[in-house]
Structure formats: structure tokens, C-alpha cells
Amino acid sequence: MSKARRIVILGSTGSIGTGALSVVEAAPDDFDVVGLSAYRNTELLAEQAERFRADRVVFGDADTTADVALPGGVEALSGAEGLDALASDPSVDVVVNALVGASGLGPAMAAVRAGHQLAIANKESLVAAGELITALATVTGSELVPVDSEHSAIFRCLRGVHHDEVEGITLTASGGPLRDAHASTLETATIEDVLKHPTWEMGAKVTVDSATMFNKGLEVLEAHWLFGLGFDRIEVVVHRESVVHSLVRLKDGSQLAHLGDPDMRVPIQYAMYYPDPPTVSFGGRTLSEFGALHFEPLEESRYPCFGLALEAGRRGGTAPAVAATADECAVDAFVTRRLPFGGIAAVIERTLERTSSGAAESLEAIRAAETEAAAVASELIRELNT
Ligand SMILES: NC(=O)c1ccc[n+]([C@@H]2O[C@H](COP(=O)([O-])OP(=O)(O)OC[C@H]3O[C@@H](n4cnc5c(N)ncnc54)[C@H](OP(=O)(O)O)[C@@H]3O)[C@@H](O)[C@H]2O)c1
């Protein structure tokens, strides 16, 4: 790489965000950290700003700005406007969107509108506004590079493959923290059961989404937009070792796979350096050290949230934004013990039934659908909690 990349990491205090900063730490001459952001973890944000000499920081929660001492010369912005301003800073080369949930949508659009390379961890933005984001990227020349390990695997396998060769793709799924739980106990799983993921260490929301497999449904929608494939060409298989990150199926009957240890720094680094080659090795067992690898069909009846995400995707328009919002509300209620685990699917299903979905033709239309869905989902959570 000829010069240091000017990088913004939105959600720098989270699981993906700290992973991105560990990539910077491993090769400090390759990156200039322009900006970082947090929501409530403001102390850590201030420490990161000092350590990585950031120019600007954004406090996602505008109310927390006043309490924090920042190093001299660091500019502080706040709220959704601050995130948009940082994501569209004209001096930036790469924006890592490691925000969680709907908070990532506005900044994703801002980064793409500015023509920046967008390293996308925040799958929710593509789920809600895939058509808008991909169409805008075509106009502005913004490059969309996935950070999700499955999509990064597909992205890498597809380099050099003609699109006419591709039959479809296979996303692998670990099966999540409840994969071995008896079906009769799933409805009443606790937050403690769910936060023990077998192969990946992640933030709370994505870990709960992995347990319900809503996450895998969102990943199918994400793949649909990133790779321009119909839903019938995207298959999901359970692979408990999380070593084969995903596969491309070719029309000649062969398949291309991307393998490695389950370490998110690998796909994060890839997206931060793309199209240049990544420079740091994050370990790596040999094939014989991986041992036996297992693949099983996904038992969809165990995971109603997976089917609901796909149903929303097939319905199209604002339905995926509605389903994702309902899930976000339900997961928050589950984590704060206001909803049983089995209630998450019920909230998504009934929110989809009780809201009208329209065309996802603008950010405003998507925001309006999200607002309506959040109100309906909150009401349902109250009903299910009484
Ligand atoms: N973790 C993984 O291994 C993994 C793998 C694949 C994809 N992803 C995707 O990557 C995204 C981030 O996941 P994560 O696990 O890194 O999440 P996380 O650990 O919960 O971190 C989320 C980040 O977003 C900030 N944030 C939270 N709510 C916000 C709001 N309303 N406004 C602005 N900022 C907000 C948090 O700030 P505070 O720390 O201050 O709360 C934190 O910096 C998700 O879309 C997830 O699906 C994650």
C-alpha cells in the first residue's frame, strides 16, 4: 500500500470496532484514524481517541457528550448528524460501519453518497435499504466490501470468477448457542444460555440473533443485495466448527470454499485493505489441525425467526426493515428480561402482520416503516409480558 489509508470506524467500542482497531494496531503505518464513534461507552471512546490519535469522535447518544474529557485537538460531534458527518468526511478513504441495528443505516447511506469504500459489518442497513444502497453505490462508485465472515468468504471466492459460472452460494451457520438444546427447552432459554456462543465472540444483539437464526436470515438478505442473487440461489448449511466460512457453487458442479479459524479480524482486515492485499496473519491452523468438519441441513422448524426473515425478504419493499426493527425491539426486551426467548419470533411475526409494507423508495419511507414497526412491536412486547 503506497500511502496510509484514512479510515473512520463507526462503532469503534463494539466487538467489530475493537477488532478493526486491533488491525490498525497490527500495522499502524497503514492507517490514519480520522474518526471513531461510540454510543454509551464514552470512556473507552476517549481512550481510543488518544491511543489512535483520532481527529474526530462521535458520541452516538447526544446526552453523554458533556461528561467526557477528550485529548486536546479532538473534535467532538454527536448524534445521528455527527455520524453522518463523519461517514461523509471528504478526506476519508474507508468507512467501517460497525454500528448495531438501525443506527447504521443513515451513516451507510452518507458514506456511499460520498463515494467512500464502505466496509459493511452493519448488515441491518443492507437488509433495510439494500436496493437504495446498491443503486446509490453504482452512481457514486462507492465500493461495498462485506465484513461478515460468510460474505467476506463469498466475496473473496468470487474474485476472478465469471458471473455466468455461478450456480449459487452456500452460507454456513454454526447453529448458534442453542444448537444442541432440546427443542422443548428453546421457548424458555435464558439470556445466560444464549450469550454462550460456541465459536464466535460477538456483541449481545448478534449473539441473540445467532441463537434464533434471525441473523442467518438477515445474512441471506444481505447476500441477495451484495451478490445480486435470487433467494432460491442462496442456501444455508449448518457447519458447527465454523471453519468453512462459506462456498460458491459453480455450474460445472464444483465448489469454491474459504476456510480459516473463526477470527473476525481476518474479514475485517480484508475489508479495510481491499483492493490491496491484507498484510497481517492472524494465526491459522492447518487442515489436519482442523480435524473432522461436519455439515448438516438447517432444521428450519427449530428456528422460526430464520423463516420470518426470508419471508420479509421475499415480500420486499419495507417488509425487511419492519422485520429487522421488530427483532431489534424484541431482542432488547429479551436481554432486559421483558420477553421470553420464544416471544422474539412472535413479535416479529405479528409486527409483520400488523404493519402495512410499501416500497422502500427513500430513506424517509424506510424510517417511517421502522417507526411504525417499533411502535407495534413495543405494544406486542407489553401484551406478551402481562
Ligand atoms: N461481532 C461479530 O463478530 C459480528 C460478526 C458479523 C457481523 N456483525 C455485525 O456487526 C455489527 C456490529 O456488531 P457488534 O457485535 O460489533 O456490536 P456491539 O459489540 O454491540 O457494538 C456496537 C457498536 O455500536 C455502538 N452503538 C450501539 N447502539 C448505537 C446507537 N443507537 N447509535 C450509535 N451507536 C450505537 C456501540 O457503542 P457502545 O459500545 O458505546 O454501546 C458499539 O460501538 C452488527 O450489525 C452485527 O450484526 C458482528
The ligand as an ORCA input file, in Angstrom:
! r2SCAN-3c Opt
* xyz 0 1
  N     -19.471     -9.233     16.476
  C     -19.304    -10.001     15.429
  O     -18.491    -10.939     15.445
  C     -20.079     -9.751     14.165
  C     -19.900    -10.629     13.083
  C     -20.555    -10.342     11.890
  C     -21.365     -9.225     11.780
  N     -21.536     -8.401     12.862
  C     -22.406     -7.235     12.710
  O     -21.630     -6.067     13.036
  C     -22.463     -5.079     13.629
  C     -21.861     -4.699     14.981
  O     -21.882     -5.852     15.810
  P     -21.053     -5.930     17.175
  O     -21.174     -7.340     17.615
  O     -19.695     -5.325     16.976
  O     -21.962     -4.990     18.108
  P     -21.591     -4.382     19.531
  O     -20.441     -5.086     20.134
  O     -22.854     -4.299     20.286
  O     -21.100     -2.882     19.148
  C     -21.963     -1.938     18.568
  C     -21.297     -0.584     18.418
  O     -22.302      0.366     18.013
  C     -22.454      1.379     19.060
  N     -23.898      1.656     19.175
  C     -24.838      0.876     19.766
  N     -26.073      1.450     19.652
  C     -25.886      2.620     18.995
  C     -26.759      3.678     18.598
  N     -28.091      3.636     18.833
  N     -26.235      4.737     17.944
  C     -24.909      4.789     17.679
  N     -24.012      3.830     18.049
  C     -24.502      2.750     18.677
  C     -21.867      0.767     20.317
  O     -21.447      1.775     21.215
  P     -21.264      1.463     22.803
  O     -20.152      0.458     22.916
  O     -20.883      2.778     23.363
  O     -22.584      0.940     23.283
  C     -20.703     -0.037     19.730
  O     -19.629      0.821     19.422
  C     -23.868     -5.712     13.730
  O     -24.627     -5.302     12.642
  C     -23.595     -7.213     13.650
  O     -24.669     -7.923     13.090
  C     -20.913     -8.642     14.045
*
